[in-house]
Each structure stands twice: as structure tokens, then as C-alpha cells.
Amino acid sequence: MQENIHPPYMETKVSCGCGNKFTTRSTRKELKVDICNVCHPFYTGKLKFVDTAGRIDKFKRKFAKAGYASLQRGKKGSEAAEMADGE
């Protein structure tokens, strides 16, 4: 292994968006994460939407105008079945 090519490996303080803090080792002094084992749905068993960039709100605003038009229109197969029943 070559000398002096690897970054220093040091103790790292990790802080999560939920407020949890812990110490591990890495090449950085400090890490900030959005989700950790305390708040992750896999470990907690609770469903939680993680929306850091506002994507869910953006999606709702974009498609709020459309409403339920696609549901009112009906399906192609059901229209064909209604026409067959009427004849």
C-alpha cells in the first residue's frame, strides 16, 4: 500500500434531521443526514413520507386542476361492454 495517498480516518459526529446524534468513523469530521435508523420507516414500522425538496406538494399543485376527470371518463373496456349490452 502506498504511503500518504489516503485521506485521514477520524471520529465523525453524525446528526439526523429528526434530532438523533451519534458518533462513528469516516473521512469527514461531521455529517448531516436526512434520515437515520431512529426515524427510518423500516426500523420504526411506521409509514412516513420523507419530502425534503417539496416534491409531494409540487405534485399535488400540478395535478390539482385535473381532479378526477380520468375517473369520470370511464374505461375503454367498460364503454365497449355497455355498447354490446345495448345492442
HTML snippet that shows the backbone in 3Dmol.js (N, CA, C, O; Angstrom):
<script src="https://3Dmol.org/build/3Dmol-min.js"></script>
<div id="view" style="width:600px;height:400px;position:relative"></div>
<script>
const pdb = `
ATOM      1  N   MET A   1       0.841  -1.170   0.000  1.00  0.00           N
ATOM      2  CA  MET A   1       0.000   0.000   0.000  1.00  0.00           C
ATOM      3  C   MET A   1       0.893   1.243   0.000  1.00  0.00           C
ATOM      4  O   MET A   1       1.890   1.303   0.720  1.00  0.00           O
ATOM      5  N   GLN A   2       0.526   2.222  -0.808  1.00  0.00           N
ATOM      6  CA  GLN A   2       1.332   3.433  -0.910  1.00  0.00           C
ATOM      7  C   GLN A   2       1.126   4.328   0.298  1.00  0.00           C
ATOM      8  O   GLN A   2       0.055   4.344   0.905  1.00  0.00           O
ATOM      9  N   GLU A   3       2.146   5.054   0.630  1.00  0.00           N
ATOM     10  CA  GLU A   3       2.111   5.979   1.760  1.00  0.00           C
ATOM     11  C   GLU A   3       1.499   7.313   1.349  1.00  0.00           C
ATOM     12  O   GLU A   3       1.665   7.750   0.210  1.00  0.00           O
ATOM     13  N   ASN A   4       0.795   7.960   2.270  1.00  0.00           N
ATOM     14  CA  ASN A   4       0.299   9.327   2.143  1.00  0.00           C
ATOM     15  C   ASN A   4      -0.657   9.586   0.971  1.00  0.00           C
ATOM     16  O   ASN A   4      -0.687  10.702   0.453  1.00  0.00           O
ATOM     17  N   ILE A   5      -1.429   8.596   0.544  1.00  0.00           N
ATOM     18  CA  ILE A   5      -2.409   8.842  -0.516  1.00  0.00           C
ATOM     19  C   ILE A   5      -3.847   8.746   0.002  1.00  0.00           C
ATOM     20  O   ILE A   5      -4.783   9.156  -0.684  1.00  0.00           O
ATOM     21  N   HIS A   6      -4.019   8.216   1.189  1.00  0.00           N
ATOM     22  CA  HIS A   6      -5.362   8.032   1.740  1.00  0.00           C
ATOM     23  C   HIS A   6      -5.749   9.212   2.637  1.00  0.00           C
ATOM     24  O   HIS A   6      -4.902   9.760   3.342  1.00  0.00           O
ATOM     25  N   PRO A   7      -7.023   9.600   2.610  1.00  0.00           N
ATOM     26  CA  PRO A   7      -7.449  10.692   3.500  1.00  0.00           C
ATOM     27  C   PRO A   7      -7.436  10.233   4.953  1.00  0.00           C
ATOM     28  O   PRO A   7      -7.520   9.034   5.218  1.00  0.00           O
ATOM     29  N   PRO A   8      -7.335  11.152   5.882  1.00  0.00           N
ATOM     30  CA  PRO A   8      -7.316  10.754   7.300  1.00  0.00           C
ATOM     31  C   PRO A   8      -8.659  10.162   7.729  1.00  0.00           C
ATOM     32  O   PRO A   8      -9.721  10.657   7.351  1.00  0.00           O
ATOM     33  N   TYR A   9      -8.594   9.117   8.507  1.00  0.00           N
ATOM     34  CA  TYR A   9      -9.776   8.415   9.011  1.00  0.00           C
ATOM     35  C   TYR A   9      -9.969   8.853  10.455  1.00  0.00           C
ATOM     36  O   TYR A   9      -9.132   8.567  11.311  1.00  0.00           O
ATOM     37  N   MET A  10     -11.072   9.547  10.726  1.00  0.00           N
ATOM     38  CA  MET A  10     -11.243  10.160  12.048  1.00  0.00           C
ATOM     39  C   MET A  10     -12.629   9.888  12.614  1.00  0.00           C
ATOM     40  O   MET A  10     -13.501   9.346  11.935  1.00  0.00           O
ATOM     41  N   GLU A  11     -12.811  10.272  13.863  1.00  0.00           N
ATOM     42  CA  GLU A  11     -14.109  10.166  14.508  1.00  0.00           C
ATOM     43  C   GLU A  11     -15.049  11.202  13.902  1.00  0.00           C
ATOM     44  O   GLU A  11     -14.665  12.356  13.715  1.00  0.00           O
ATOM     45  N   THR A  12     -16.280  10.793  13.594  1.00  0.00           N
ATOM     46  CA  THR A  12     -17.241  11.659  12.906  1.00  0.00           C
ATOM     47  C   THR A  12     -18.504  11.797  13.723  1.00  0.00           C
ATOM     48  O   THR A  12     -19.030  10.813  14.243  1.00  0.00           O
ATOM     49  N   LYS A  13     -18.990  13.022  13.836  1.00  0.00           N
ATOM     50  CA  LYS A  13     -20.259  13.278  14.516  1.00  0.00           C
ATOM     51  C   LYS A  13     -21.352  13.347  13.460  1.00  0.00           C
ATOM     52  O   LYS A  13     -21.287  14.164  12.541  1.00  0.00           O
ATOM     53  N   VAL A  14     -22.362  12.481  13.595  1.00  0.00           N
ATOM     54  CA  VAL A  14     -23.463  12.416  12.642  1.00  0.00           C
ATOM     55  C   VAL A  14     -24.706  12.984  13.312  1.00  0.00           C
ATOM     56  O   VAL A  14     -25.051  12.594  14.428  1.00  0.00           O
ATOM     57  N   SER A  15     -25.383  13.915  12.622  1.00  0.00           N
ATOM     58  CA  SER A  15     -26.626  14.455  13.151  1.00  0.00           C
ATOM     59  C   SER A  15     -27.723  14.260  12.100  1.00  0.00           C
ATOM     60  O   SER A  15     -27.530  14.532  10.915  1.00  0.00           O
ATOM     61  N   CYS A  16     -28.869  13.785  12.566  1.00  0.00           N
ATOM     62  CA  CYS A  16     -30.003  13.484  11.693  1.00  0.00           C
ATOM     63  C   CYS A  16     -31.014  14.622  11.770  1.00  0.00           C
ATOM     64  O   CYS A  16     -31.002  15.421  12.707  1.00  0.00           O
ATOM     65  N   GLY A  17     -31.877  14.680  10.782  1.00  0.00           N
ATOM     66  CA  GLY A  17     -32.937  15.674  10.756  1.00  0.00           C
ATOM     67  C   GLY A  17     -33.946  15.499  11.869  1.00  0.00           C
ATOM     68  O   GLY A  17     -34.624  16.457  12.241  1.00  0.00           O
ATOM     69  N   CYS A  18     -34.062  14.294  12.411  1.00  0.00           N
ATOM     70  CA  CYS A  18     -35.015  14.024  13.489  1.00  0.00           C
ATOM     71  C   CYS A  18     -34.467  14.447  14.851  1.00  0.00           C
ATOM     72  O   CYS A  18     -35.200  14.444  15.841  1.00  0.00           O
ATOM     73  N   GLY A  19     -33.191  14.808  14.909  1.00  0.00           N
ATOM     74  CA  GLY A  19     -32.587  15.236  16.165  1.00  0.00           C
ATOM     75  C   GLY A  19     -31.643  14.214  16.767  1.00  0.00           C
ATOM     76  O   GLY A  19     -30.939  14.524  17.729  1.00  0.00           O
ATOM     77  N   ASN A  20     -31.609  13.020  16.235  1.00  0.00           N
ATOM     78  CA  ASN A  20     -30.717  11.978  16.730  1.00  0.00           C
ATOM     79  C   ASN A  20     -29.271  12.311  16.371  1.00  0.00           C
ATOM     80  O   ASN A  20     -28.991  12.763  15.261  1.00  0.00           O
ATOM     81  N   LYS A  21     -28.361  12.089  17.304  1.00  0.00           N
ATOM     82  CA  LYS A  21     -26.934  12.313  17.075  1.00  0.00           C
ATOM     83  C   LYS A  21     -26.160  11.092  17.541  1.00  0.00           C
ATOM     84  O   LYS A  21     -26.476  10.500  18.573  1.00  0.00           O
ATOM     85  N   PHE A  22     -25.147  10.722  16.775  1.00  0.00           N
ATOM     86  CA  PHE A  22     -24.283   9.607  17.172  1.00  0.00           C
ATOM     87  C   PHE A  22     -22.905   9.811  16.577  1.00  0.00           C
ATOM     88  O   PHE A  22     -22.706  10.683  15.731  1.00  0.00           O
ATOM     89  N   THR A  23     -21.960   9.006  17.019  1.00  0.00           N
ATOM     90  CA  THR A  23     -20.575   9.118  16.590  1.00  0.00           C
ATOM     91  C   THR A  23     -20.166   7.840  15.871  1.00  0.00           C
ATOM     92  O   THR A  23     -20.503   6.736  16.299  1.00  0.00           O
ATOM     93  N   THR A  24     -19.444   8.004  14.784  1.00  0.00           N
ATOM     94  CA  THR A  24     -18.915   6.879  14.027  1.00  0.00           C
ATOM     95  C   THR A  24     -17.550   7.297  13.486  1.00  0.00           C
ATOM     96  O   THR A  24     -16.983   8.286  13.951  1.00  0.00           O
ATOM     97  N   ARG A  25     -17.024   6.573  12.528  1.00  0.00           N
ATOM     98  CA  ARG A  25     -15.737   6.938  11.944  1.00  0.00           C
ATOM     99  C   ARG A  25     -15.890   7.110  10.440  1.00  0.00           C
ATOM    100  O   ARG A  25     -16.591   6.344   9.778  1.00  0.00           O
ATOM    101  N   SER A  26     -15.217   8.132   9.913  1.00  0.00           N
ATOM    102  CA  SER A  26     -15.280   8.429   8.490  1.00  0.00           C
ATOM    103  C   SER A  26     -14.102   9.324   8.125  1.00  0.00           C
ATOM    104  O   SER A  26     -13.250   9.625   8.962  1.00  0.00           O
ATOM    105  N   THR A  27     -14.066   9.742   6.867  1.00  0.00           N
ATOM    106  CA  THR A  27     -13.014  10.662   6.425  1.00  0.00           C
ATOM    107  C   THR A  27     -13.447  12.118   6.597  1.00  0.00           C
ATOM    108  O   THR A  27     -12.674  13.025   6.286  1.00  0.00           O
ATOM    109  N   ARG A  28     -14.656  12.359   7.081  1.00  0.00           N
ATOM    110  CA  ARG A  28     -15.159  13.702   7.342  1.00  0.00           C
ATOM    111  C   ARG A  28     -15.341  13.896   8.839  1.00  0.00           C
ATOM    112  O   ARG A  28     -15.543  12.932   9.578  1.00  0.00           O
ATOM    113  N   LYS A  29     -15.270  15.149   9.283  1.00  0.00           N
ATOM    114  CA  LYS A  29     -15.442  15.432  10.707  1.00  0.00           C
ATOM    115  C   LYS A  29     -16.897  15.413  11.127  1.00  0.00           C
ATOM    116  O   LYS A  29     -17.225  15.001  12.239  1.00  0.00           O
ATOM    117  N   GLU A  30     -17.784  15.868  10.219  1.00  0.00           N
ATOM    118  CA  GLU A  30     -19.194  15.989  10.573  1.00  0.00           C
ATOM    119  C   GLU A  30     -20.062  15.617   9.376  1.00  0.00           C
ATOM    120  O   GLU A  30     -19.753  15.980   8.241  1.00  0.00           O
ATOM    121  N   LEU A  31     -21.160  14.886   9.636  1.00  0.00           N
ATOM    122  CA  LEU A  31     -22.120  14.515   8.606  1.00  0.00           C
ATOM    123  C   LEU A  31     -23.516  14.917   9.049  1.00  0.00           C
ATOM    124  O   LEU A  31     -23.866  14.765  10.219  1.00  0.00           O
ATOM    125  N   LYS A  32     -24.313  15.428   8.123  1.00  0.00           N
ATOM    126  CA  LYS A  32     -25.712  15.737   8.391  1.00  0.00           C
ATOM    127  C   LYS A  32     -26.550  14.893   7.440  1.00  0.00           C
ATOM    128  O   LYS A  32     -26.402  14.978   6.221  1.00  0.00           O
ATOM    129  N   VAL A  33     -27.433  14.077   8.012  1.00  0.00           N
ATOM    130  CA  VAL A  33     -28.261  13.181   7.212  1.00  0.00           C
ATOM    131  C   VAL A  33     -29.736  13.522   7.403  1.00  0.00           C
ATOM    132  O   VAL A  33     -30.118  14.100   8.420  1.00  0.00           O
ATOM    133  N   ASP A  34     -30.563  13.162   6.422  1.00  0.00           N
ATOM    134  CA  ASP A  34     -31.995  13.416   6.486  1.00  0.00           C
ATOM    135  C   ASP A  34     -32.736  12.345   7.267  1.00  0.00           C
ATOM    136  O   ASP A  34     -33.770  12.620   7.877  1.00  0.00           O
ATOM    137  N   ILE A  35     -32.214  11.130   7.249  1.00  0.00           N
ATOM    138  CA  ILE A  35     -32.926  10.014   7.868  1.00  0.00           C
ATOM    139  C   ILE A  35     -31.907   9.045   8.469  1.00  0.00           C
ATOM    140  O   ILE A  35     -30.842   8.816   7.895  1.00  0.00           O
ATOM    141  N   CYS A  36     -32.244   8.482   9.623  1.00  0.00           N
ATOM    142  CA  CYS A  36     -31.345   7.542  10.299  1.00  0.00           C
ATOM    143  C   CYS A  36     -32.148   6.326  10.762  1.00  0.00           C
ATOM    144  O   CYS A  36     -33.326   6.193  10.430  1.00  0.00           O
ATOM    145  N   ASN A  37     -31.515   5.448  11.522  1.00  0.00           N
ATOM    146  CA  ASN A  37     -32.198   4.239  11.972  1.00  0.00           C
ATOM    147  C   ASN A  37     -33.291   4.526  12.995  1.00  0.00           C
ATOM    148  O   ASN A  37     -34.163   3.681  13.198  1.00  0.00           O
ATOM    149  N   VAL A  38     -33.276   5.677  13.642  1.00  0.00           N
ATOM    150  CA  VAL A  38     -34.297   6.014  14.632  1.00  0.00           C
ATOM    151  C   VAL A  38     -35.598   6.444  13.947  1.00  0.00           C
ATOM    152  O   VAL A  38     -36.686   6.176  14.456  1.00  0.00           O
ATOM    153  N   CYS A  39     -35.486   7.109  12.796  1.00  0.00           N
ATOM    154  CA  CYS A  39     -36.686   7.625  12.131  1.00  0.00           C
ATOM    155  C   CYS A  39     -37.003   6.929  10.811  1.00  0.00           C
ATOM    156  O   CYS A  39     -37.997   7.278  10.175  1.00  0.00           O
ATOM    157  N   HIS A  40     -36.201   5.965  10.373  1.00  0.00           N
ATOM    158  CA  HIS A  40     -36.451   5.271   9.107  1.00  0.00           C
ATOM    159  C   HIS A  40     -37.651   4.334   9.240  1.00  0.00           C
ATOM    160  O   HIS A  40     -37.748   3.599  10.222  1.00  0.00           O
ATOM    161  N   PRO A  41     -38.575   4.347   8.257  1.00  0.00           N
ATOM    162  CA  PRO A  41     -39.781   3.514   8.336  1.00  0.00           C
ATOM    163  C   PRO A  41     -39.500   2.011   8.458  1.00  0.00           C
ATOM    164  O   PRO A  41     -40.300   1.289   9.052  1.00  0.00           O
ATOM    165  N   PHE A  42     -38.396   1.536   7.914  1.00  0.00           N
ATOM    166  CA  PHE A  42     -38.076   0.113   8.012  1.00  0.00           C
ATOM    167  C   PHE A  42     -37.861  -0.307   9.461  1.00  0.00           C
ATOM    168  O   PHE A  42     -38.281  -1.390   9.868  1.00  0.00           O
ATOM    169  N   TYR A  43     -37.207   0.550  10.235  1.00  0.00           N
ATOM    170  CA  TYR A  43     -36.902   0.229  11.625  1.00  0.00           C
ATOM    171  C   TYR A  43     -38.031   0.595  12.574  1.00  0.00           C
ATOM    172  O   TYR A  43     -38.211  -0.065  13.597  1.00  0.00           O
ATOM    173  N   THR A  44     -38.800   1.642  12.255  1.00  0.00           N
ATOM    174  CA  THR A  44     -39.866   2.076  13.155  1.00  0.00           C
ATOM    175  C   THR A  44     -41.168   1.334  12.911  1.00  0.00           C
ATOM    176  O   THR A  44     -41.985   1.198  13.822  1.00  0.00           O
ATOM    177  N   GLY A  45     -41.372   0.848  11.683  1.00  0.00           N
ATOM    178  CA  GLY A  45     -42.615   0.164  11.350  1.00  0.00           C
ATOM    179  C   GLY A  45     -43.742   1.128  11.031  1.00  0.00           C
ATOM    180  O   GLY A  45     -44.876   0.695  10.822  1.00  0.00           O
ATOM    181  N   LYS A  46     -43.465   2.408  10.988  1.00  0.00           N
ATOM    182  CA  LYS A  46     -44.469   3.422  10.676  1.00  0.00           C
ATOM    183  C   LYS A  46     -44.153   4.039   9.323  1.00  0.00           C
ATOM    184  O   LYS A  46     -42.999   4.337   9.015  1.00  0.00           O
ATOM    185  N   LEU A  47     -45.202   4.227   8.515  1.00  0.00           N
ATOM    186  CA  LEU A  47     -45.018   4.842   7.210  1.00  0.00           C
ATOM    187  C   LEU A  47     -44.876   6.345   7.370  1.00  0.00           C
ATOM    188  O   LEU A  47     -45.692   6.994   8.025  1.00  0.00           O
ATOM    189  N   LYS A  48     -43.832   6.887   6.764  1.00  0.00           N
ATOM    190  CA  LYS A  48     -43.566   8.316   6.874  1.00  0.00           C
ATOM    191  C   LYS A  48     -43.047   8.796   5.522  1.00  0.00           C
ATOM    192  O   LYS A  48     -42.110   8.217   4.973  1.00  0.00           O
ATOM    193  N   PHE A  49     -43.653   9.852   4.989  1.00  0.00           N
ATOM    194  CA  PHE A  49     -43.190  10.403   3.731  1.00  0.00           C
ATOM    195  C   PHE A  49     -42.051  11.361   4.004  1.00  0.00           C
ATOM    196  O   PHE A  49     -42.190  12.305   4.782  1.00  0.00           O
ATOM    197  N   VAL A  50     -40.925  11.112   3.358  1.00  0.00           N
ATOM    198  CA  VAL A  50     -39.769  11.975   3.501  1.00  0.00           C
ATOM    199  C   VAL A  50     -39.739  12.866   2.267  1.00  0.00           C
ATOM    200  O   VAL A  50     -39.416  12.412   1.169  1.00  0.00           O
ATOM    201  N   ASP A  51     -40.075  14.127   2.456  1.00  0.00           N
ATOM    202  CA  ASP A  51     -40.185  15.058   1.342  1.00  0.00           C
ATOM    203  C   ASP A  51     -39.331  16.280   1.624  1.00  0.00           C
ATOM    204  O   ASP A  51     -39.834  17.305   2.085  1.00  0.00           O
ATOM    205  N   THR A  52     -38.046  16.173   1.348  1.00  0.00           N
ATOM    206  CA  THR A  52     -37.138  17.264   1.668  1.00  0.00           C
ATOM    207  C   THR A  52     -37.171  18.368   0.632  1.00  0.00           C
ATOM    208  O   THR A  52     -36.875  19.521   0.946  1.00  0.00           O
ATOM    209  N   ALA A  53     -37.527  18.032  -0.596  1.00  0.00           N
ATOM    210  CA  ALA A  53     -37.491  19.041  -1.652  1.00  0.00           C
ATOM    211  C   ALA A  53     -38.877  19.556  -2.017  1.00  0.00           C
ATOM    212  O   ALA A  53     -39.009  20.304  -2.985  1.00  0.00           O
ATOM    213  N   GLY A  54     -39.911  19.180  -1.272  1.00  0.00           N
ATOM    214  CA  GLY A  54     -41.262  19.653  -1.568  1.00  0.00           C
ATOM    215  C   GLY A  54     -41.866  18.990  -2.785  1.00  0.00           C
ATOM    216  O   GLY A  54     -42.735  19.576  -3.432  1.00  0.00           O
ATOM    217  N   ARG A  55     -41.438  17.801  -3.113  1.00  0.00           N
ATOM    218  CA  ARG A  55     -41.906  17.124  -4.325  1.00  0.00           C
ATOM    219  C   ARG A  55     -43.371  16.729  -4.237  1.00  0.00           C
ATOM    220  O   ARG A  55     -44.090  16.785  -5.234  1.00  0.00           O
ATOM    221  N   ILE A  56     -43.819  16.330  -3.051  1.00  0.00           N
ATOM    222  CA  ILE A  56     -45.216  15.910  -2.901  1.00  0.00           C
ATOM    223  C   ILE A  56     -46.136  17.106  -3.097  1.00  0.00           C
ATOM    224  O   ILE A  56     -47.144  17.002  -3.796  1.00  0.00           O
ATOM    225  N   ASP A  57     -45.806  18.235  -2.493  1.00  0.00           N
ATOM    226  CA  ASP A  57     -46.614  19.442  -2.670  1.00  0.00           C
ATOM    227  C   ASP A  57     -46.619  19.900  -4.124  1.00  0.00           C
ATOM    228  O   ASP A  57     -47.652  20.323  -4.642  1.00  0.00           O
ATOM    229  N   LYS A  58     -45.482  19.816  -4.770  1.00  0.00           N
ATOM    230  CA  LYS A  58     -45.388  20.211  -6.173  1.00  0.00           C
ATOM    231  C   LYS A  58     -46.275  19.313  -7.035  1.00  0.00           C
ATOM    232  O   LYS A  58     -46.950  19.795  -7.945  1.00  0.00           O
ATOM    233  N   PHE A  59     -46.275  18.017  -6.753  1.00  0.00           N
ATOM    234  CA  PHE A  59     -47.105  17.072  -7.490  1.00  0.00           C
ATOM    235  C   PHE A  59     -48.585  17.382  -7.282  1.00  0.00           C
ATOM    236  O   PHE A  59     -49.362  17.384  -8.237  1.00  0.00           O
ATOM    237  N   LYS A  60     -48.974  17.643  -6.039  1.00  0.00           N
ATOM    238  CA  LYS A  60     -50.377  17.942  -5.734  1.00  0.00           C
ATOM    239  C   LYS A  60     -50.829  19.225  -6.431  1.00  0.00           C
ATOM    240  O   LYS A  60     -51.938  19.280  -6.963  1.00  0.00           O
ATOM    241  N   ARG A  61     -49.979  20.257  -6.432  1.00  0.00           N
ATOM    242  CA  ARG A  61     -50.332  21.511  -7.101  1.00  0.00           C
ATOM    243  C   ARG A  61     -50.459  21.314  -8.608  1.00  0.00           C
ATOM    244  O   ARG A  61     -51.345  21.887  -9.242  1.00  0.00           O
ATOM    245  N   LYS A  62     -49.585  20.517  -9.169  1.00  0.00           N
ATOM    246  CA  LYS A  62     -49.568  20.311 -10.617  1.00  0.00           C
ATOM    247  C   LYS A  62     -50.824  19.589 -11.088  1.00  0.00           C
ATOM    248  O   LYS A  62     -51.387  19.933 -12.127  1.00  0.00           O
ATOM    249  N   PHE A  63     -51.263  18.594 -10.329  1.00  0.00           N
ATOM    250  CA  PHE A  63     -52.388  17.783 -10.759  1.00  0.00           C
ATOM    251  C   PHE A  63     -53.692  18.120 -10.048  1.00  0.00           C
ATOM    252  O   PHE A  63     -54.672  17.390 -10.200  1.00  0.00           O
ATOM    253  N   ALA A  64     -53.733  19.200  -9.280  1.00  0.00           N
ATOM    254  CA  ALA A  64     -54.961  19.605  -8.590  1.00  0.00           C
ATOM    255  C   ALA A  64     -56.012  20.075  -9.592  1.00  0.00           C
ATOM    256  O   ALA A  64     -57.208  19.880  -9.374  1.00  0.00           O
ATOM    257  N   LYS A  65     -55.580  20.683 -10.673  1.00  0.00           N
ATOM    258  CA  LYS A  65     -56.504  21.194 -11.679  1.00  0.00           C
ATOM    259  C   LYS A  65     -57.224  20.055 -12.390  1.00  0.00           C
ATOM    260  O   LYS A  65     -58.397  20.194 -12.738  1.00  0.00           O
ATOM    261  N   ALA A  66     -56.550  18.939 -12.610  1.00  0.00           N
ATOM    262  CA  ALA A  66     -57.135  17.819 -13.344  1.00  0.00           C
ATOM    263  C   ALA A  66     -58.247  17.159 -12.549  1.00  0.00           C
ATOM    264  O   ALA A  66     -59.230  16.697 -13.129  1.00  0.00           O
ATOM    265  N   GLY A  67     -58.110  17.108 -11.247  1.00  0.00           N
ATOM    266  CA  GLY A  67     -59.135  16.487 -10.404  1.00  0.00           C
ATOM    267  C   GLY A  67     -59.290  15.017 -10.713  1.00  0.00           C
ATOM    268  O   GLY A  67     -58.309  14.295 -10.894  1.00  0.00           O
ATOM    269  N   TYR A  68     -60.530  14.583 -10.770  1.00  0.00           N
ATOM    270  CA  TYR A  68     -60.812  13.176 -11.038  1.00  0.00           C
ATOM    271  C   TYR A  68     -61.410  13.003 -12.429  1.00  0.00           C
ATOM    272  O   TYR A  68     -62.260  12.133 -12.619  1.00  0.00           O
ATOM    273  N   ALA A  69     -61.000  13.786 -13.384  1.00  0.00           N
ATOM    274  CA  ALA A  69     -61.539  13.724 -14.737  1.00  0.00           C
ATOM    275  C   ALA A  69     -61.322  12.349 -15.357  1.00  0.00           C
ATOM    276  O   ALA A  69     -62.184  11.846 -16.077  1.00  0.00           O
ATOM    277  N   SER A  70     -60.195  11.756 -15.083  1.00  0.00           N
ATOM    278  CA  SER A  70     -59.918  10.451 -15.680  1.00  0.00           C
ATOM    279  C   SER A  70     -60.844   9.377 -15.113  1.00  0.00           C
ATOM    280  O   SER A  70     -61.169   8.418 -15.814  1.00  0.00           O
ATOM    281  N   LEU A  71     -61.275   9.517 -13.863  1.00  0.00           N
ATOM    282  CA  LEU A  71     -62.192   8.541 -13.279  1.00  0.00           C
ATOM    283  C   LEU A  71     -63.611   8.727 -13.806  1.00  0.00           C
ATOM    284  O   LEU A  71     -64.334   7.746 -13.975  1.00  0.00           O
ATOM    285  N   GLN A  72     -64.018   9.951 -14.065  1.00  0.00           N
ATOM    286  CA  GLN A  72     -65.357  10.230 -14.571  1.00  0.00           C
ATOM    287  C   GLN A  72     -65.492   9.803 -16.025  1.00  0.00           C
ATOM    288  O   GLN A  72     -66.586   9.456 -16.470  1.00  0.00           O
ATOM    289  N   ARG A  73     -64.411   9.825 -16.754  1.00  0.00           N
ATOM    290  CA  ARG A  73     -64.429   9.498 -18.174  1.00  0.00           C
ATOM    291  C   ARG A  73     -64.750   8.026 -18.388  1.00  0.00           C
ATOM    292  O   ARG A  73     -65.393   7.675 -19.378  1.00  0.00           O
ATOM    293  N   GLY A  74     -64.318   7.167 -17.487  1.00  0.00           N
ATOM    294  CA  GLY A  74     -64.571   5.732 -17.645  1.00  0.00           C
ATOM    295  C   GLY A  74     -63.450   5.049 -18.383  1.00  0.00           C
ATOM    296  O   GLY A  74     -62.520   5.688 -18.875  1.00  0.00           O
ATOM    297  N   LYS A  75     -63.554   3.745 -18.451  1.00  0.00           N
ATOM    298  CA  LYS A  75     -62.519   2.966 -19.111  1.00  0.00           C
ATOM    299  C   LYS A  75     -62.987   2.552 -20.493  1.00  0.00           C
ATOM    300  O   LYS A  75     -64.189   2.472 -20.746  1.00  0.00           O
ATOM    301  N   LYS A  76     -62.064   2.294 -21.372  1.00  0.00           N
ATOM    302  CA  LYS A  76     -62.393   1.906 -22.742  1.00  0.00           C
ATOM    303  C   LYS A  76     -63.136   0.582 -22.774  1.00  0.00           C
ATOM    304  O   LYS A  76     -64.086   0.418 -23.539  1.00  0.00           O
ATOM    305  N   GLY A  77     -62.715  -0.349 -21.959  1.00  0.00           N
ATOM    306  CA  GLY A  77     -63.347  -1.675 -21.937  1.00  0.00           C
ATOM    307  C   GLY A  77     -64.796  -1.599 -21.458  1.00  0.00           C
ATOM    308  O   GLY A  77     -65.646  -2.323 -21.977  1.00  0.00           O
ATOM    309  N   SER A  78     -65.097  -0.743 -20.482  1.00  0.00           N
ATOM    310  CA  SER A  78     -66.452  -0.657 -19.957  1.00  0.00           C
ATOM    311  C   SER A  78     -67.387  -0.002 -20.962  1.00  0.00           C
ATOM    312  O   SER A  78     -68.566  -0.351 -21.022  1.00  0.00           O
ATOM    313  N   GLU A  79     -66.874   0.961 -21.768  1.00  0.00           N
ATOM    314  CA  GLU A  79     -67.692   1.587 -22.810  1.00  0.00           C
ATOM    315  C   GLU A  79     -68.069   0.555 -23.857  1.00  0.00           C
ATOM    316  O   GLU A  79     -69.211   0.528 -24.316  1.00  0.00           O
ATOM    317  N   ALA A  80     -67.145  -0.276 -24.232  1.00  0.00           N
ATOM    318  CA  ALA A  80     -67.418  -1.306 -25.230  1.00  0.00           C
ATOM    319  C   ALA A  80     -68.423  -2.301 -24.700  1.00  0.00           C
ATOM    320  O   ALA A  80     -69.276  -2.778 -25.447  1.00  0.00           O
ATOM    321  N   ALA A  81     -68.336  -2.622 -23.418  1.00  0.00           N
ATOM    322  CA  ALA A  81     -69.272  -3.575 -22.823  1.00  0.00           C
ATOM    323  C   ALA A  81     -70.678  -2.988 -22.765  1.00  0.00           C
ATOM    324  O   ALA A  81     -71.652  -3.710 -22.983  1.00  0.00           O
ATOM    325  N   GLU A  82     -70.805  -1.688 -22.476  1.00  0.00           N
ATOM    326  CA  GLU A  82     -72.112  -1.034 -22.437  1.00  0.00           C
ATOM    327  C   GLU A  82     -72.743  -0.998 -23.812  1.00  0.00           C
ATOM    328  O   GLU A  82     -73.955  -1.167 -23.940  1.00  0.00           O
ATOM    329  N   MET A  83     -71.942  -0.781 -24.843  1.00  0.00           N
ATOM    330  CA  MET A  83     -72.472  -0.743 -26.203  1.00  0.00           C
ATOM    331  C   MET A  83     -72.939  -2.127 -26.618  1.00  0.00           C
ATOM    332  O   MET A  83     -73.948  -2.256 -27.311  1.00  0.00           O
ATOM    333  N   ALA A  84     -72.226  -3.155 -26.210  1.00  0.00           N
ATOM    334  CA  ALA A  84     -72.606  -4.526 -26.565  1.00  0.00           C
ATOM    335  C   ALA A  84     -73.896  -4.926 -25.863  1.00  0.00           C
ATOM    336  O   ALA A  84     -74.712  -5.645 -26.438  1.00  0.00           O
ATOM    337  N   ASP A  85     -74.094  -4.469 -24.624  1.00  0.00           N
ATOM    338  CA  ASP A  85     -75.309  -4.786 -23.872  1.00  0.00           C
ATOM    339  C   ASP A  85     -76.520  -4.088 -24.476  1.00  0.00           C
ATOM    340  O   ASP A  85     -77.622  -4.638 -24.467  1.00  0.00           O
ATOM    341  N   GLY A  86     -76.325  -2.881 -25.000  1.00  0.00           N
ATOM    342  CA  GLY A  86     -77.427  -2.081 -25.535  1.00  0.00           C
ATOM    343  C   GLY A  86     -77.906  -2.598 -26.881  1.00  0.00           C
ATOM    344  O   GLY A  86     -79.051  -2.335 -27.249  1.00  0.00           O
ATOM    345  N   GLU A  87     -77.106  -3.301 -27.613  1.00  0.00           N
ATOM    346  CA  GLU A  87     -77.498  -3.783 -28.951  1.00  0.00           C
ATOM    347  C   GLU A  87     -78.196  -5.096 -28.899  1.00  0.00           C
ATOM    348  O   GLU A  87     -78.585  -5.630 -29.937  1.00  0.00           O
TER     349      GLU A  87
END
`;
const viewer = $3Dmol.createViewer("view");
viewer.addModel(pdb, "pdb");
viewer.setStyle({}, {cartoon: {color: "spectrum"}});
viewer.zoomTo();
viewer.render();
</script>
